[in-house]
Amino acid sequence: MKYTLAFSPCPNDTFIFDALVNHKIDTDGISFDVQLEDVETLNEWALQGRMDFSKISYGVLHLVRKQYLLLSSGGALGKGVGPLLVSKNKAHHIQAMDHLKIAIPGKHTTAYLLFLLAFPTAKNTVFKVFNEIEDAVLSGEVDAGVIIHENRFTYEQKGLVKLVDLGAFWEASQHIPIPLGGIIAKKTIDPIIINKVDLLIRKSIEYAFIHYPQISDYVREHAQEMSDDTMQKHIELYVNNFSLDLGDEGRKAVEVLTSIAHRTQINLVSTL
């Protein structure tokens, strides 16, 4: 049995799925046609119903629930893991956010939702692939940008400064972990297969943890010339017990964010 599966090339995703897609564990006859893309592309594909199994931003979950189920394993959720709003100019004060041009890593990302929660009246936003945002800020194309993934570990080296930790804003206002992204499965797939894949993802993570801190060739291959130190920081920040199993706390956090995402979308449409 072969299914389509999509996730990002970031170290946390390749770390999670390495053992599964490369048959380092027994997959019980299940195999995958794998595609790696940036998270906003994955969100768009989910809206189109393109993949059988896929990583998505939790910010888009409410829009795909008619077609997809959320799995318990493989996601990114935790404390201190949220996106950062950065600039090269510390004089860009939070109070002036409505007048600044802000780069966002995709309109369906959780990062955009968290930015809107912190700055609901900021409308001058442009959408870019996440790894283009630092350069857009540095070049002056935009005044500030919301960064995710490995850029959390590189922005200071490039001379950028943090204006706001959007994850900390979420935690302070909601008092729950930050749900960033999860794994979904098409509802048309046999529930037995969905449950089996959910368990296989967990086993894949357990395999990866057993061999950590060794960085596999698969993770390195897709890590965009990151240093081992950056890859390890990335994995340690985004892969945790919630990745093994959302549990009650994780699912509650996802439901809160999903509800807010739905309300925010309605408010955005009403102001257009």
C-alpha positions in Angstrom: 0.0 0.0 0.0 1.4 3.4 -1.1 0.2 6.8 0.0 1.3 10.4 -0.7 3.0 12.2 2.2 4.2 15.8 2.4 6.2 17.6 5.0 8.8 20.4 5.1 12.6 20.0 4.6 13.2 21.5 8.0 15.3 19.4 10.4 12.4 18.8 12.8 10.2 17.2 10.0 13.0 15.2 8.4 14.1 14.0 11.9 10.5 12.9 12.6 9.9 11.1 9.3 13.4 9.8 8.4 12.9 6.3 9.9 9.4 5.9 8.4 10.0 7.0 4.8 13.4 5.4 4.6 12.2 2.1 6.1 14.5 2.1 9.1 11.5 0.7 11.0 9.1 -2.0 10.0 6.3 -0.1 8.2 4.0 -3.2 7.9 3.8 -3.0 4.1 3.0 0.8 4.0 5.2 3.0 1.8 5.0 6.6 0.8 5.5 8.8 -2.2 7.1 11.7 -0.4 7.2 15.4 -1.3 9.1 18.1 0.6 7.9 21.7 0.4 7.7 24.9 2.5 4.9 25.0 5.0 2.7 27.5 3.1 2.9 25.3 0.0 1.8 22.4 2.2 -1.1 24.5 3.5 -2.2 25.3 0.0 -2.0 21.6 -1.0 -4.2 20.7 2.0 -6.8 23.2 0.9 -6.8 21.5 -2.5 -7.0 18.0 -0.9 -3.9 17.0 -2.8 -2.1 14.7 -0.4 -3.1 11.6 1.6 -1.0 12.6 4.6 0.6 16.0 5.2 2.1 18.4 7.6 0.2 21.7 7.9 0.1 24.8 10.0 -2.5 24.6 12.7 -3.7 28.0 11.5 -5.2 26.4 8.5 -6.7 23.3 10.2 -10.2 24.8 10.5 -10.4 25.2 6.7 -9.5 21.5 5.9 -11.4 19.6 8.5 -14.1 18.5 6.1 -11.5 16.5 4.2 -8.9 15.7 6.8 -8.4 14.3 10.3 -5.7 15.4 12.7 -3.2 12.8 13.8 -1.8 12.5 17.4 1.8 12.3 16.4 4.3 14.2 14.3 3.4 17.7 15.1 5.2 20.8 16.5 3.7 22.2 19.7 5.3 23.5 22.9 6.4 26.4 25.0 9.0 28.9 23.8 8.7 27.7 20.2 6.8 30.6 18.6 7.7 32.9 15.7 9.6 36.1 16.2 9.1 39.5 14.8 12.5 40.9 13.8 13.9 44.1 12.3 17.3 45.6 11.6 16.2 48.8 13.3 15.5 48.8 17.0 13.8 52.1 16.6 10.9 50.3 15.0 8.7 50.5 18.1 5.7 48.2 18.6 3.5 51.2 18.8 4.3 52.1 15.2 3.5 48.6 13.9 0.4 49.8 11.9 2.7 52.0 9.8 5.4 49.4 9.1 5.7 47.0 6.2 5.8 43.4 7.6 6.9 40.2 5.8 4.9 37.1 6.8 5.7 33.5 5.9 2.4 32.7 4.3 -1.3 33.8 4.8 -2.3 30.4 6.2 0.6 29.9 8.6 0.2 29.9 12.4 2.8 32.6 12.4 0.5 35.0 10.6 -2.4 34.2 13.0 -0.1 34.9 16.0 1.0 38.2 14.4 -2.7 39.2 13.9 -3.5 38.4 17.5 -0.7 40.6 18.7 -1.2 43.4 16.1 -4.9 43.2 14.9 -4.8 46.6 13.2 -1.5 46.0 11.2 -2.6 45.7 7.6 0.6 46.5 5.6 1.8 42.8 5.2 3.4 41.0 2.4 3.7 37.2 2.1 7.0 35.5 1.4 8.6 32.0 1.7 10.0 31.8 5.2 13.6 31.6 4.1 13.3 34.8 2.1 12.2 37.0 5.0 15.6 37.7 6.7 17.0 39.0 3.4 13.9 41.1 2.7 14.4 42.8 6.1 18.1 43.3 5.6 17.6 44.8 2.2 15.0 47.3 3.4 12.3 45.8 1.2 10.3 45.5 4.4 10.6 47.1 7.8 10.2 43.9 9.8 9.5 40.3 9.3 8.0 37.3 11.1 10.6 34.5 11.2 10.1 30.8 11.8 12.1 27.5 11.7 15.9 27.8 11.7 15.8 31.5 11.2 15.2 31.8 15.0 18.9 30.7 15.4 20.5 32.9 12.7 18.8 36.3 12.8 21.2 37.8 15.3 24.2 36.7 13.4 22.9 38.6 10.4 22.5 41.8 12.4 18.7 41.6 13.0 17.1 42.4 16.4 14.0 40.9 18.0 11.0 43.2 18.4 8.5 40.8 19.7 8.3 37.1 20.6 4.9 36.2 19.2 4.9 32.9 20.9 5.5 34.5 24.3 2.5 36.8 23.6 0.4 33.8 22.9 1.5 32.0 26.1 0.9 35.1 28.2 -2.6 35.6 26.8 -3.8 32.0 26.5 -1.8 30.2 29.2 -1.4 27.1 27.0 1.4 25.8 24.7 1.8 27.1 21.2 0.4 24.8 18.5 2.5 25.4 15.4 1.8 22.5 13.0 0.4 19.0 12.8 -0.1 16.0 10.6 -3.4 15.4 8.8 -4.8 12.3 7.0 -7.6 12.2 4.4 -10.9 11.0 5.8 -11.4 8.8 2.7 -8.5 6.5 3.9 -9.4 3.4 5.8 -9.4 4.3 9.6 -7.3 1.2 10.3 -4.6 2.6 8.0 -4.8 6.1 9.5 -4.3 4.7 13.0 -1.4 2.5 11.8 0.3 5.5 10.1 -0.2 7.5 13.3 1.5 4.8 15.3 4.3 4.5 12.7 5.1 8.2 12.9 5.4 7.8 16.7 7.8 4.8 16.2 9.8 6.8 13.7 10.3 9.6 16.2 11.2 7.1 18.9 13.8 5.6 16.6 15.2 9.1 15.9 15.4 9.9 19.6 17.3 6.6 20.3 20.0 7.6 17.8 20.1 11.3 18.7 22.3 13.4 18.8 23.5 11.7 15.6 22.3 13.7 12.7 21.2 11.4 9.8 22.2 11.9 6.2 18.5 12.4 5.4 18.3 15.4 7.8 21.5 16.8 6.5 20.5 16.4 2.9 17.6 18.7 3.3 19.0 21.1 5.9 20.0 23.9 3.5 23.7 24.0 4.6 22.9 24.4 8.3 25.6 23.6 10.8 25.2 20.6 13.0 24.7 22.9 16.0 21.8 24.8 14.2 20.2 21.5 13.2 20.4 20.2 16.8 18.9 23.4 18.2 16.1 23.1 15.6 15.3 19.5 16.5 15.5 20.1 20.3 13.2 23.1 20.0 10.5 21.7 17.9 10.5 17.9 18.6 9.3 16.9 22.0 6.7 14.8 23.9 3.9 16.6 22.1 5.4 15.3 18.8 5.1 11.8 20.1 1.5 12.3 21.2 -0.6 15.5 21.4 -2.4 14.3 24.5 -5.3 16.1 26.2 -3.2 19.3 26.8 -2.0 19.4 23.2 -5.4 18.8 21.7 -7.0 21.5 23.9 -4.3 24.0 22.7 -5.0 23.1 19.1 -8.8 23.6 19.6 -8.3 27.0 21.1 -6.1 28.1 18.3 -8.4 26.6 15.7 -11.4 28.5 17.2 -9.4 31.8 17.2 -8.3 31.1 13.6 -11.9 30.8 12.5 -12.9 34.0 14.2 -9.9 35.8 12.9 -10.7 34.7 9.3 -14.2 36.0 9.6 -13.0 39.3 10.9 -10.4 39.6 8.1 -13.1 39.0 5.4 -15.4 41.5 7.0 -12.8 44.2 6.8 -11.9 43.7 3.1 
